[in-house]
Amino acid sequence: MIAQVGGMRRRAVGAIILAAVVAAAAPAAELDTVVARGELVWAADQEGGGPHVFPDPESPDRLTGFEVELADLLATELGVKPRFQQGQWDRLPLLLGRSADCVINGFELTPQRRRDYRCSRPYFAYGLQLVARRDGPVDGFERMASAGARGAWRVGVLTGSAAEIAMRERTDLEVEVIGYDGTIDSLEQLRGGVLDAAVMDDCIFTFYADRFATLRAVGRPFAGGYYTVLTAPDTPRLAAAIDAAIGRLVADGRLKALFDRWDLAGRQQVLMLRDAAEIPAASRRGLADLARETLPLLLTAAGMTVLLSCLAFPLAVAVGLAVAVGRMYGPPAIRGLLTGYVEVLRGTPLLLQLYAIFFLLPKVGLALPAVVAAILGLALNYSAYESEIYRAGLRAVPPGQLEAGLALGLSKWQVVRHVLVPQAVRIVMPPVTSDFIALFKDTSVCSAITVVELTKRYSVLALSTGRIVELAVVTALLYLCMSWPLSLLSRWFERRLEQPADGAAEGGSQ
Amino acid sequence: MSGSVTGGSVTGGTFTDGRPPREASGAGAVAISVAAVSKSRGAVRVLDDVSLAAAEGTVTAIVGASGSGKSTLLRCLNGLETFEAGGIAIAGHRLGPGPQPPQALERLRRDVGMVFQQFNLFPQLSTVDNVALAPRLVLGLSAAEARARGLELLERVGLGAHVRALPATLSGGQQQRVAIARALAMRPRVLLFDEPTSALDPAMAAEVTEVIVELARAGQTMVVVTHDHALAGRAASQVVELTAGRVAGRMPAAAGA
């Protein structure tokens, strides 16, 4: 799953707004543009895994998967060449009209997608499969009707997938549904014991069953539907051409042959595709309904953002200060160790550190809840930066201060604690404050390890409601409403620290 | 007050303050003994076979040109600097050549206070907290006891009205008086002064000199490194002159007066 890290991106609200604006402004490429260009650009997430689109194990620079072959066939039908465009799975539709002509990546045909995009006729029938550990307690949905020994059952799903929608609608179950950016991540965490179960498209588990031999499919698929090719709303002729092409592939047996090559029961697939029923498009909510439905969710997610920053930052400051003091005044061995600590944490991306804590620690028997892993990751990452700031602050204290403290009979550590650190803390207050705001915004990276904070919640809601721009504005306002008081608070703190440190701090005055 | 000692000689007539040193406990006992201390910095011999002795309750002024080693000698007395040869006995503690164990230095410094040229007050603490910090941390006094001691000492150096002020809001002379109170708060047997008036204008230097003279009168054992004739003249029981790291002259001033 480390391979996924490269493709992950920070999700800044600004970027999403920009994406929405650009998407709204530029007309999408219609069929004639595609033909003139000679290329059909199709988007997918190669980190989503098999059997859809994934790097060929034999030559990892090449993509393979049944959807790669489908894209080849569709492009050929349109008389052009296929070109692959990588994107993060749940945001692939945002690429339509920008850097992709269509999305072919296991996107389930849903009323919401019918409303927001053009959906082709089905090209694949999937079932939703419950997966659990062979030696685990989960043996069916009946078991999950009441809480288990560890409380609500933890069930992993792919964020934005039909599996997620299906599981969130199951109010009859005592489950905590946890959204992952990749299905394989949820399998890893299920195997590691972090999850009790996972729900995914049956073809995915069939594909990976050998790699995850300690896991098993529980029962038969309990629901199902169809994959569709998504195109931009303003490209009716491209959509029609793709529809017609799929029809020809079904009719002349090429699709059956393709599925048979991938061990996907071609005859059964073709029969189901032929008889697939129409799905109605969802209606677009009015703004009042939208606000009523989304605001509570956004506010809860904003609470998570505040929780992450307010717990992680004090920890980062405490660790950073300790590291700085150790590097300045500790014995040489400790100094070397701490220098290594700072260089490693500063020299590797926060996202990678979060991945390591969340996905790798369970492999050595330390499975942390996502929120704890997120706080820990943020705190460790920022502690490296804070320690450098505090080190600079300690160096800025005049050397006479250390001598004055020592001359009074204080030990070195007493001087550090009571004389040098209080002065360094005051000196570096402005950069530390600005780091707090930076961490506050960096909490959005934690969505990569299933923590649903504000940016993640926005992204999910925007895609499910189709109100990308409206919700982006609301989300940005929420961020501002939170960071502004934080600025005020730290400015107040800064002013307070410029007063004499009396009373409790040094115990000497009233 | 312009009397920096340039030629390396201090005229005997300067020391006219005829008070006898008040006998503290262990009257006449040797408080400080420096025996053949030498120190080099690279090729430069900063201290060269320096010896001196001072009795309890006396004030020793160390004079000499800039670079003569007088501050270095003073800083050797409380272990802020190491030396390579010789030995020091001060306030019942002993210092040998080379680095000393930190605990031994901490014990020594409880009994040997120091006042710096640049005051070195703790800028984040009010004056009373500056004074009360070490008694609380080192002597284990309660916050209330330490504060009471701080208030009393600030009163004694004439700063009773500024107990809650931050050092930066005080004049140089006031800051130096706070620094003296801070050193006195440990009730040191010996108090070291490193050019206590050099950073001050004449009026402020006079304030500080008054305090030091007052202390001398009260029998506080002190070693004062100074350029200041008035200070040396009014307070010192003996004057030791250093030139290029060597003792170039001694003046048992006011010894019998």
Interface residues (C-beta under 8 A of the other chain):
Chain A: P398 G400 Q401 E403 A404 G405 L406 A407 L408 G409 L410 S411 K412 Q414 H418 V419 P422 Q423 R426 P500 A501 D502 E506 G507 G508 S509
Chain B: N78 L80 P102 L105 E106 R107 R109 R110 G113 M114 F116 Q118 N120 L121 F122 P123 Q124 L125 S126 V128 D129 A132 L133 A134 R136 L137 V138 A143 A146 R147 G150 V163 R164 L166 R182 A183 M186
